Amino acid sequence: MKRPTLALLGSLALALAACSSSSVPGGAAGPEGSAWVPGTQTVEAGGVTVAVTWEGRGVGLGFDVKLDNHQIDLDGVTLSGAVLTNDRGDRLEAKRWAAPPGGHHREGTLLFKGTAGPFLAGAKWVELTLPPIGSNGVPPLRWSLGASS
């Protein structure tokens, strides 16, 4: 009888973990951040956890954006108003966010119009500004690139 109970508890734990918001490594550097923060930055916007992963110059202009919450349906959220800027004032508009419907949990790749090489060449930082999610603004996320290449 212990095996079915353990299996049930294990399944329940996995289900809860899949629906819970977890801490993501990296933390948000924010507009004042000065160090390169590889990987994922996480911010809260009106009860929605926004986790954005960018692996740096080598991956170009693709950002993995994950939205999680337990309050609103995110299927209608579009990130078409997202803007990527650099320290020179160059701006790129979002091309598309390839994220399948998921209700309270959505994840997909956000791509930008333009060419990564010229946009990133010599840049000290890039900043991602997402449109509001529902009626809540999302704080901008900044990745410092350090020494330019």
C-alpha positions in Angstrom: 0.0 0.0 0.0 2.9 2.4 0.5 3.9 2.3 -3.2 0.6 3.7 -4.5 0.6 6.4 -1.8 4.2 7.4 -2.7 3.3 7.4 -6.4 0.3 9.6 -5.7 2.3 12.0 -3.6 5.0 12.2 -6.3 2.5 12.9 -9.0 0.9 15.6 -6.8 4.3 17.2 -6.2 5.0 17.3 -9.9 1.7 18.8 -10.7 2.1 21.5 -8.1 5.6 22.3 -9.2 4.4 22.7 -12.8 1.8 25.3 -11.7 4.0 27.2 -9.3 6.2 30.2 -10.0 9.8 29.4 -9.2 12.8 31.6 -8.6 14.8 32.0 -11.7 18.6 32.4 -11.6 20.1 35.7 -12.6 17.7 38.2 -11.2 16.8 41.5 -12.9 19.7 43.9 -13.4 17.3 46.7 -14.1 18.2 50.0 -15.7 21.0 50.7 -13.2 22.6 47.3 -13.6 26.2 47.4 -14.6 27.4 43.8 -14.7 26.6 41.3 -17.5 23.8 39.1 -16.3 23.6 36.0 -18.4 20.5 33.9 -18.5 17.2 34.8 -17.0 15.9 38.0 -15.4 12.6 38.0 -13.5 10.2 40.8 -12.7 6.6 40.9 -11.4 3.9 42.9 -13.2 0.5 43.0 -11.5 0.6 39.4 -10.3 2.3 38.0 -13.4 5.8 36.7 -13.2 7.7 37.7 -16.3 11.0 35.7 -16.8 13.1 36.7 -19.8 16.2 34.7 -20.9 18.8 36.1 -23.3 22.1 34.3 -23.7 23.9 37.3 -25.1 25.5 38.4 -28.4 26.0 34.9 -29.7 22.2 34.2 -30.0 21.4 37.4 -31.7 18.0 39.1 -31.1 16.0 36.2 -29.7 14.6 36.4 -26.1 12.7 33.6 -24.4 9.8 35.2 -22.6 7.8 33.2 -20.0 4.7 34.5 -18.3 3.2 32.8 -15.3 0.3 33.7 -13.0 -2.8 32.3 -11.3 -5.1 35.3 -11.9 -5.6 36.2 -15.6 -5.8 34.3 -18.8 -2.6 35.2 -20.8 -3.8 33.8 -24.2 -4.7 37.4 -25.4 -1.4 38.9 -24.5 0.7 40.0 -27.4 4.2 41.4 -27.1 4.1 43.1 -30.5 4.8 46.5 -28.8 8.1 45.3 -27.3 11.1 47.5 -28.0 14.8 46.7 -27.8 17.2 49.6 -27.3 21.0 50.0 -26.8 23.2 52.6 -25.2 23.6 54.5 -28.5 19.8 55.0 -28.7 19.2 52.5 -31.5 15.7 51.0 -31.3 14.3 47.8 -32.7 10.7 46.8 -32.8 9.4 43.4 -32.1 8.9 41.1 -35.1 6.8 38.5 -33.3 6.4 36.5 -30.2 6.0 32.8 -31.0 4.1 31.6 -28.0 1.4 29.0 -28.1 -1.8 29.5 -26.0 -1.4 28.3 -22.4 -4.0 30.1 -20.2 -2.2 31.2 -17.1 1.3 30.0 -18.4 2.8 31.1 -21.7 6.3 30.8 -23.1 7.8 31.6 -26.4 10.6 33.3 -28.3 10.4 37.1 -28.9 12.2 38.2 -32.0 13.1 41.7 -33.2 13.3 43.3 -36.6 16.8 44.3 -37.7 20.2 42.7 -37.8 22.0 41.7 -34.6 25.5 42.5 -35.8 25.2 46.3 -36.3 22.8 46.6 -33.3 25.0 44.9 -30.8 28.4 45.9 -32.3 30.1 48.2 -29.7 27.0 48.4 -27.5 27.6 48.6 -23.8 24.1 47.4 -22.9 20.7 46.4 -24.3 17.4 47.1 -22.7 14.1 45.2 -23.3 10.9 47.1 -22.8 7.7 45.0 -22.9 4.2 46.4 -23.3 1.9 46.3 -20.4 0.4 42.9 -19.5 -3.2 43.5 -18.7 -3.3 47.0 -17.2 0.1 46.6 -15.5 3.4 48.0 -16.7 6.5 45.7 -16.9 9.7 47.2 -15.6 12.4 47.3 -18.3 15.2 44.7 -18.3 18.7 45.6 -19.1 21.7 43.4 -19.9 25.1 45.0 -19.6 27.4 43.8 -22.3 30.6 45.0 -20.7 33.5 45.5 -23.1 32.4 45.7 -26.6 33.6 43.3 -29.2 
